[in-house]
Structure formats: C-alpha cells, structure tokens
Amino acid sequence: MIVKDVSFTPYYLKLLCLANRLDPYHKKCEQVRDRIRREQSGYIGEKRVLYPLKKLDFPNFVLHNTRLQTVFSNKHFQMDFLLVTSNFILIIESKNMSGEVMMKEGSHQIFHHDKAYDDPINQVEEQKFQLVNWLEQRSYGKVPIETVVVMTSPNVRMNIHPSHEEHVKKIIPLAKLPAYIRTVNEQYNQRVLSINNARQLAYYFKECHEDYDPDILERFGVASEELLQGVTCEKCKFLTMVMSNLRWRCTKCGHVSRDGVHTAFKDYYLLKGNTIINREFMQFTGITSRHTAKSMLNKFSVKKEGIKRSTRYFLDFNYERDFNYLKKK
C-alpha cells in the first residue's frame, strides 16, 4: 500500500519556477538548471521503484521521500523509501546512474563518469542510525531495520571489487529488489507489530515528515530585482501572458484564460513567500495599473491585513495540487 507517493518536492517546484524567471545569461542560471537535472534524474529513478514494490505478496506500507528531524538536534535526515511491515522496516536508497558504476579495492567512494561520489552504503547506514534513535525515542525500538541501495537505471553496469562484500550484497539492480525484499521477509519471520500497528506507524511517519522547503532566492544568492517580470502561460510556460478585454492571452502560443494571472501568484508564492503587497505584485508581473493589481489581489488572496498602500495580502497554495503548470514543463 502506498502511504506517501512519489511526488514533486517543494524544492523541485521552486527550482523549476526560479529557472523560468531567470535570464538565460544570468550567472546562476546554469547552476539552477544543473540542480534541476539532478532532481529530475532522482525523481525518474524513484518513480521506477514503485513498480517492483507493487509485486510484493505480503502486507506492506510504502513511503517515498520521508524527512524526519533527528533526535539529537534540529537537523533532519531523509530516506528515499521506507517499507514498513509487521516484521521489519526497510530503508531503500535509490541511485539513478547509467553506464559503469565502479568501486575500487580499498576505496570508500563510487566512481561514475570520472566523478567520485560518497559511498551509498555509508549514506543509508547513517539513515538507519538516525531512524533507530528516532524509533527508540517513540517506543518502537524493537522493530528490526534493514537497508539496501537500488540502482534504478536499466542501463547501469556495476563493477564493485569483491573485497567490498557488503556492497556486492546490498547494492542491487532494480529488477532484484522484489527478491531481495522477500529474502529479508523470510529472515525476519517473527511479527513484532500487528498489521494495524504497522499501518499506524507508516502514517505516523507521514505525519512527522517535514518537507525541505528553503528560501530559494537565498539558497542560490539571487536578488528579487533579478527576476524576470511577467505572467507565466500555463500552456507554453513562457512569461508572455497579457491582459486583453478582461482575459489573458499568450502572445507566444495564443492560449487564452480568464484567470491567467493566477500563475503569477503561484510563482510569487514559490519564490518569495505567502504575503504580498500591491507594489510588489506590480513589480513582479509588470502590471502598471494599481487599481487592476488591487482587484486581482482581492480576488486571489485568502485574506488581507492593513489599510491602503500598506495592505498585505496572504496567499495559500497546495504543493501537490496547484502547480501542474510547472510539473508539465
């Protein structure tokens, strides 16, 4: 059962929005686009993991991208997948790499396309350490925890030196994941939780999850005035919507919408936060009429505070539901 499905994270959505509002020649544009490529690769690989998990023939509860606060500080740890059962919990770390992935004798890194990466077994074992402490603090310390690293690309070729016995065993191709999980299930054949309690624990993980939701402009050192003005067309994704006869029309693809400006509020919400004043909205969209901007703010905000020019409008959007125009890009 999928408790927390694979989805676009707030960070991924903010990256897409930021890239759309940066001049292609902006000094941070390539850095943002490189981060998007990595997020996209991870997302595609993680989508692939769901299919083999659906082949399992015993009750289980699956969560994608679970981010929890550590016991020891206000830091967080994040797991690509959690598989919760009555007998054990499995942390699944996914890596979407194609071509040869190598681990040399005596090395504590993996090599891919002449680049060195941290040992994924160390990474997933650190996640296990944090999860063990997290569960013990909440009286779930008796639940066994196992780990595995899954290479999600069908075109990967693993070249791990035999001296790395644990890596040979626990870094596997996606096709072997169901068999690996069944082996773990046979190993832990004693129930430590009822099915109902396992379900409750899975939903408790979901409840405790905290999205990584940074201030994206601060994260990349981009000033507000460096953002491109305009209203995003929800069809072609360019900042080319103009108002004409009480409707919004895209000068690039011809798309027409009565509420085309809605995407501007969503862009602002991702890039600058959930409160806005009239002047900020005019600067962000390029709208020159204060009366028109005020009318739009009254229509699309959920509440407002203050009077006259100091009136602050509040925005509220749902990451899962309200940003399909970016997800399609």
C-alpha positions in Angstrom: 0.0 0.0 0.0 1.4 3.4 -1.0 1.1 5.7 2.0 3.2 8.6 0.6 3.5 8.6 -3.1 6.4 9.8 -5.3 5.8 13.5 -6.0 7.5 16.8 -6.9 9.0 18.2 -3.7 8.6 21.9 -2.9 12.3 22.3 -3.6 12.0 20.8 -7.1 9.0 23.1 -7.8 10.9 26.2 -6.6 13.8 25.3 -8.8 11.6 25.0 -11.9 9.9 28.3 -11.1 13.3 30.1 -10.5 14.8 28.8 -13.7 11.7 30.2 -15.6 12.2 33.6 -14.1 16.0 33.9 -14.6 17.5 35.4 -17.7 19.3 32.6 -19.6 22.5 34.5 -19.3 22.2 35.1 -15.5 25.3 33.9 -13.6 23.3 31.5 -11.5 21.1 30.1 -14.3 23.3 27.1 -15.2 23.8 26.2 -11.5 20.0 26.2 -11.1 19.5 24.1 -14.2 22.1 21.6 -13.2 20.3 21.2 -9.8 17.1 20.6 -11.8 18.7 17.9 -13.9 19.8 16.1 -10.7 16.4 16.4 -9.1 14.7 15.2 -12.3 17.0 12.2 -12.5 16.2 11.3 -8.9 12.5 11.7 -9.5 12.5 9.5 -12.6 14.5 6.8 -10.8 12.3 6.9 -7.7 9.2 6.5 -9.9 10.7 3.3 -11.2 11.0 1.9 -7.7 7.2 1.8 -7.2 6.5 -0.9 -9.8 8.6 -3.7 -8.2 7.3 -2.8 -4.7 3.7 -3.5 -6.0 4.8 -7.1 -6.7 5.2 -7.9 -3.0 2.9 -10.6 -1.8 2.6 -9.7 1.9 1.1 -6.6 3.7 3.4 -3.6 3.5 3.2 0.2 3.6 5.4 2.4 1.4 6.5 6.0 1.9 8.5 8.0 -0.5 10.9 10.8 0.5 10.4 10.8 4.2 12.3 13.6 6.0 12.4 13.5 9.8 14.0 15.6 12.5 16.9 13.9 14.2 16.7 13.1 17.9 19.9 14.9 18.8 19.4 18.3 17.1 17.1 20.3 14.8 18.8 18.8 11.8 16.9 16.4 9.5 17.6 13.1 7.8 15.8 12.0 4.6 15.1 8.5 3.2 14.2 7.8 -0.4 11.8 5.0 0.5 10.6 3.4 3.7 8.9 0.0 3.5 7.1 -0.7 6.7 5.9 -4.3 7.6 4.8 -6.2 10.7 8.2 -7.9 10.8 10.7 -5.2 9.8 11.4 -1.8 8.2 13.5 -1.5 5.1 15.2 1.8 4.1 15.7 1.9 0.3 18.2 4.4 -1.1 17.8 4.8 -4.9 20.5 5.9 -7.4 19.7 6.7 -11.0 23.0 6.2 -12.7 23.5 4.7 -16.2 26.7 3.2 -17.6 29.5 1.8 -15.5 29.5 2.4 -11.7 32.7 1.3 -10.1 34.0 0.8 -6.6 37.7 0.1 -6.4 39.6 -2.0 -3.9 40.3 0.0 -0.7 38.1 2.8 -1.8 35.2 4.4 0.1 33.7 6.1 -2.9 31.9 5.1 -6.0 33.0 6.4 -9.4 30.7 7.2 -12.3 31.7 9.0 -15.5 35.0 10.0 -13.9 33.3 11.6 -10.9 33.6 10.4 -7.3 30.6 10.1 -5.1 30.1 9.3 -1.4 29.7 5.6 -0.5 25.9 5.0 -0.7 26.1 2.2 1.9 27.6 4.6 4.4 24.8 7.0 3.4 22.0 4.5 4.0 23.5 3.2 7.2 23.6 6.7 8.6 19.9 7.0 7.8 19.4 3.7 9.7 21.3 5.0 12.7 19.1 8.1 12.8 15.9 6.1 12.3 16.9 3.6 15.1 17.2 6.5 17.6 14.0 8.2 16.3 12.0 5.0 16.8 13.5 4.2 20.2 12.5 7.6 21.4 9.0 6.8 20.4 8.9 3.2 21.9 9.3 1.4 18.6 12.8 0.2 19.3 12.0 -3.5 18.8 11.3 -3.1 15.1 14.3 -4.5 13.0 15.6 -2.2 10.3 17.4 -3.3 7.1 18.9 -1.2 4.3 19.5 -1.6 0.6 20.8 0.6 -2.3 18.9 0.2 -5.6 20.3 1.2 -8.9 17.2 2.3 -10.9 18.6 2.7 -14.4 18.2 -0.4 -16.6 21.5 0.6 -18.3 23.7 0.5 -15.3 26.7 -1.8 -15.1 28.0 -2.5 -11.6 31.8 -3.0 -11.2 32.3 -3.5 -7.4 35.6 -5.1 -6.3 34.9 -8.4 -4.5 36.7 -7.1 -1.4 33.6 -4.9 -0.7 31.4 -7.9 0.3 28.6 -5.8 1.9 28.4 -3.6 -1.2 28.2 -6.5 -3.6 25.3 -7.8 -1.5 23.5 -4.6 -0.8 23.9 -2.5 -4.0 21.5 -4.2 -6.4 19.7 -3.5 -9.7 16.1 -2.6 -9.6 15.0 -6.0 -11.1 16.3 -7.8 -8.0 14.5 -5.6 -5.5 11.4 -7.8 -5.0 13.5 -11.0 -4.5 15.8 -9.1 -2.0 12.8 -7.9 0.0 11.3 -11.4 0.1 14.6 -12.7 1.4 14.5 -10.1 4.2 10.9 -11.1 4.9 11.9 -14.7 5.3 14.8 -13.7 7.5 12.6 -11.7 9.9 9.7 -14.2 10.2 8.6 -13.2 13.6 5.9 -10.5 13.8 6.8 -7.5 16.1 3.8 -5.4 15.1 0.3 -6.2 14.2 -0.7 -5.2 10.6 -2.8 -2.4 12.1 0.1 -1.1 14.2 2.4 -1.3 11.1 -0.1 0.8 9.2 -0.3 3.3 12.1 3.4 3.6 12.2 3.6 4.3 8.5 1.0 7.0 8.8 2.9 8.4 11.8 6.0 8.7 9.6 3.9 10.6 7.1 2.6 12.9 9.8 6.1 13.6 11.1 7.5 14.2 7.7 8.9 17.8 7.1 9.5 19.0 3.5 12.7 20.6 2.6 11.3 24.0 1.7 14.1 26.6 1.6 14.1 30.2 0.6 15.1 29.5 -2.9 16.4 33.0 -3.7 18.6 33.0 -0.6 19.7 29.4 -1.4 21.1 30.5 -4.8 22.0 34.1 -4.0 19.5 35.7 -6.4 18.1 39.1 -5.7 14.4 39.8 -6.1 15.1 42.5 -8.7 17.0 40.0 -10.9 13.8 38.0 -11.5 12.1 38.4 -14.9 8.8 40.3 -14.8 5.6 38.9 -16.3 2.8 36.3 -16.1 3.5 32.7 -16.9 1.4 31.0 -19.6 0.2 27.7 -18.1 0.4 26.1 -21.5 3.7 27.1 -23.0 5.4 28.2 -19.7 6.8 31.5 -21.1 6.2 34.8 -19.4 4.1 36.0 -22.3 0.6 36.5 -20.9 -1.0 39.9 -21.5 -4.4 41.2 -20.5 -6.9 42.0 -23.3 -10.6 42.5 -22.9 -10.8 41.2 -19.4 -9.0 38.0 -20.5 -5.4 36.9 -20.5 -3.8 35.9 -23.8 -0.4 34.4 -24.5 1.4 36.3 -27.2 3.6 33.3 -28.0 1.1 30.3 -28.2 -2.2 32.1 -28.3 -3.6 30.4 -25.1 -6.5 32.4 -23.6 -7.5 32.3 -20.0 -9.9 34.3 -17.8 -7.7 33.7 -14.7 -4.3 33.6 -16.4 -2.7 35.8 -13.8 -3.2 33.0 -11.2 0.1 31.6 -12.2 1.9 34.8 -11.2 0.5 34.4 -7.7 1.8 30.8 -7.6 5.2 31.9 -8.9 5.4 34.5 -6.2 4.4 32.1 -3.5 7.2 29.7 -4.5 9.9 32.3 -4.9 9.1 35.0 -2.3 6.6 33.6 0.2 2.9 33.8 1.2 2.4 37.5 1.7 2.5 40.3 -0.9 1.6 44.0 -1.2 0.3 45.8 -4.2 3.6 47.4 -5.2 5.4 44.0 -5.0 2.8 42.4 -7.2 3.1 45.2 -9.8 6.8 44.8 -9.9 6.6 41.0 -10.2 4.1 41.0 -13.0 4.8 44.2 -14.9 1.2 45.3 -14.4 1.1 49.1 -14.4 -2.4 49.9 -13.1 -2.6 50.0 -9.3 -6.4 49.6 -9.5 -6.1 46.5 -11.7 -3.4 44.9 -9.4 -5.5 45.6 -6.3 -8.6 44.0 -7.9 -6.5 40.9 -8.7 -5.0 40.7 -5.2 -8.5 40.9 -3.7 -9.7 38.1 -5.9 -6.9 35.6 -5.4 -5.6 36.2 -1.9 -7.2 34.2 1.1 -7.1 37.2 3.5 -5.6 40.7 3.9 -4.3 42.8 6.7 -3.6 46.6 6.9 -5.0 49.6 5.1 -4.4 51.5 1.9 -0.9 51.0 0.4 0.3 49.0 3.4 -2.3 46.3 2.9 -0.7 42.9 2.9 -2.4 40.1 1.1 -2.0 36.4 2.0 -1.6 33.5 -0.5 -2.2 29.9 0.1 -1.4 27.1 -2.3 -1.0 23.3 -2.1 2.2 21.8 -3.4 0.5 18.6 -4.6 -2.4 20.2 -6.4 -1.7 23.7 -7.5 1.5 23.6 -9.6 0.7 21.4 -12.5 1.7 24.1 -14.9 5.3 23.6 -13.7 5.2 19.8 -13.4 4.3 19.6 -17.1 7.2 21.7 -18.2 
